[in-house]
Amino acid sequence: MTTRLALLYGGQSGEHEVSRRSAASILAGLDRDRYQVTEVLIGRDGGWHVDGRATPLPHALRVLRAQDVVFPALHGPYGEDGTVASLLEWLGVPYVGNGVFASAAGMDKGVTKRLLAVEGLRVSPGVTLRPGEDLTATDRGRLDLPVFVKPARAGSSLGVVRVTDWADLPAALERARAVDPKVLVEQGARGREIDVAVLQHPDGRVQAGPPLEIRVSGTGFFDYDAKYDGGAVFQIPAPLDAATTEVLQDRAIRAFHALDCRGLLRVDFFLPEHGWREPIVNEVNTFPGFTTASQYPQIWQRAGLGFADLLDILVDGALADHGRARPGTVVPVT
C-alpha cells in the first residue's frame, strides 16, 4: 500500500536554503515504491507552492490534510519552532518529528538551557537579553571571556559572534539582534565538540548513535560557513573510550526526555579535558540538517542505518505516534 506523503520545506527563515538542501536529499532518499510524494514549498515571501505550482493557502492546507503523513523539512523560525507543528496538529495529520512544545522549547536556546539544567544536565553559564537590555557589571564579572553572543531563536549558527573583548560586545549584540531581538550571551565552553544523534523507533524505543567529533580548521568555531562550506571535518565514531561514549549517549537521551521530544533530536556537547563525566550541553536541534552530508544522517549511516531506512523509521514513528498517543504525552521506552 502506497503512503501519501507531503514533503514540506522552504520557509521564511534565514535557513530557507538549508531547508531546500535537506528536502532535496529527502526526496532522493524516499522509496517511491512505498511513498506517493507531494512537494509543498513555502517561498521566502510566504507564498505556497504545491508540486511547483503557486497555490492559494486554503488549497495548500487541503492538500496537507489529505496526506497520510507530512514530513516537515523546515529549519529555523516559522517552521522548526513549533508553528508548523501547531498547524499540522490543527489539521489532524500525522507528521514526522517533534511536537509543538519540544519544537518551541528547543528553538529558544535560553529556555532549552533552563529546562536541561532543571533535569540536572550541565550547561554553560549565560544571560538572556531581551530588546533594550544589556549585560550588567555583575553579569560581566560572572562570565569569563570569551563569550558567545547568539540569537536566542535561530539555527545554523546564524548571527553568532565570539567576543574576546568586552569592547566588542555592542557590535556583537547588534549583529545577533539583526537575526532575533532576543539574544543569549553565553560563557564560551572549552573542550572537544561532540554531537550525539537520538532516534525514537516506532515501538517507542529511544536510541543514541555513535558520538561524532567536529574538527574545525584553523582557530575558528563551527559557524555557518564551517557548516556548509566544508570548513569542518566529522569523525565518526569520535575517538573516545567506552565509558565517555556511554556518558554522552546517556546525557543525550536525558535531554530528549527533558524536552519531551519525539522522533529525533541532535544534542551538541562540549567535552572538557577534565570533568568528562559531566559534558556540557551546548545546544539541541529538534530538526537537524538532513542532507546526506549532515551530521545526523551520517551518524546513523556509521551505525549501519542507511538514509532511506532512517526516513522509513521516522515516517513509521509518526504514523504510530498519531495512533498511539496525543502530542505531549510521554511514550514509555522499552
C-alpha positions, 0 to 999 in steps of 0.5 A: 500500500502506497503512503501519501506523503507531503514533503514540506520545506522552504520557509521564511527563515534565514535557513530557507536554503538549508531547508531546500538542501535537506528536502532535496536529499529527502526526496532522493532518499524516499522509496517511491515504491512505498511513498506517493510524494507531494512537494509543498514549498513555502517561498521566502515571501510566504507564498505556497507552492504545491508540486511547483505550482503557486497555490492559494493557502486554503488549497495548500492546507487541503492538500496537507490534510489529505496526506497520510503523513507530512514530513516537515523539512523546515529549519529555523523560525516559522517552521522548526519552532513549533508553528508548523507543528501547531498547524499540522496538529490543527489539521489532524495529520500525522507528521514526522518529528517533534511536537509543538512544545519540544519544537518551541522549547528547543528553538529558544536556546535560553529556555532549552538551557533552563529546562536541561539544567532543571533535569540536572544536565550541565550547561554553560553559564549565560544571560538572556537579553531581551530588546533594550537590555544589556549585560550588567557589571555583575553579569560581566564579572560572572562570565569569563571571556570569551563569550558567545553572543547568539540569537536566542531563536535561530539555527545554523549558527546564524548571527553568532559572534565570539567576543574576546573583548568586552569592547566588542560586545555592542557590535556583537549584540547588534549583529545577533539582534539583526537575526532575533531581538532576543539574544543569549550571551553565553560563557564560551565552553572549552573542550572537544565538540561532540554531537550525539544523534537520538532516534525514537523507533516506532515501538517507542524505543529511544536510541543514541548513535555513535558520538561524532567529533567536529574538527574545525580548521584553523582557530575558528568555531563551527559557524555557518560557513564551517557548516556548509562550506566544508570548513569542518571535518566529522569523525565518526565514531569520535575517538573516545573510550567506552565509558565517555561514549556511554556518558554522552549517549546517556546525557543525550537521551536525558535531554530528549526526555527533558524536552519531551521530544519525539522522533529525533533530536541532535544534542551538541556537547562540549567535552572538557579535558577534565570533568568528562563525566559531566559534558556540557550541553551546548545546544539541541536541534529538534530538526537537524540538517538532513542532507546526506552530508549532515551530521545526523544522517551520517551518524546513523549511516556509521551505525549501519542505518542507511538514509532511506531506512532512517526516513522509513523509521521516522515516517513509521514513528509518526504514523504510530505516534498519531495512533498511539498517543496525543502530542505531549504525552510521554511514550514509555521506552522499552 
